[in-house]
């Protein structure tokens, strides 16, 4: 489950939140996920990723995506958010997942954005989806084109763009190739993902530049950061300095990637907000509402989350 929100200048910056539930030990029910979406919306993001249409037996925390999508259509907070332009997205891992998402959304008409991803590492691609990187990219591009044909916006991810647990640092030429293929297929947003949490600020600046050179406008380039080594705040700052105004983040820094050993949680919304403040970048997040969402989610997950105290400063 992710909340998402690009940060825009000169208008107040918002924050995007990401698949923060998939690596939690305690799985939320569909009703709890609906409550989390409602509480997250109160904090003021301008888009929210609400579901992942993946196999529930492999990622139990993401089960119930179709049921949740239909339930969102009847939620007052969701209807109000859509009326003011908030976007709603779902992750689809392959063509089958896209068809399942589209079927669930045909009557609900809640989801407007499809999230797709491909690994920039051959070893991880084979370990994660049992396909070569080239085959996985071809299938993902088919989803991009199908989604655009059916009227969805596409937020495309270059996963492990900064480093792989099996191969180490990923060559930037490989990442740029993936970015160019996404652009040619019609993706609307390009998100560079530090799935392992090993990025360095100089990599962030360089890959953002390459994404722009590959054809994505700077205001359509985003960062997905993890905080495995405590450097996410440096990488958020580097992204801001490079002109990026869209960041994935999770309430309280929850989650992580359950297919990657040692991957810590997503960078927290609270931390992104603090770095924005330190860099003089305005945001429109309601920090009091964010703190309430953090407290509720911590109770639901049965553990303390990052940032609750800071969120109300």
Helices and strands as residue ranges (DSSP letters): E 2-6, H 30-42, E 47-53, G 60-62, H 65-72, H 76-83, E 87-92, H 95-108, E 113-119, H 122-129, H 133-149, E 153-159, H 172-185, E 189-194, H 201-213, G 218-220, E 221-225, H 232-241, E 246-248, G 251-253, H 269-278, H 287-301, H 308-311
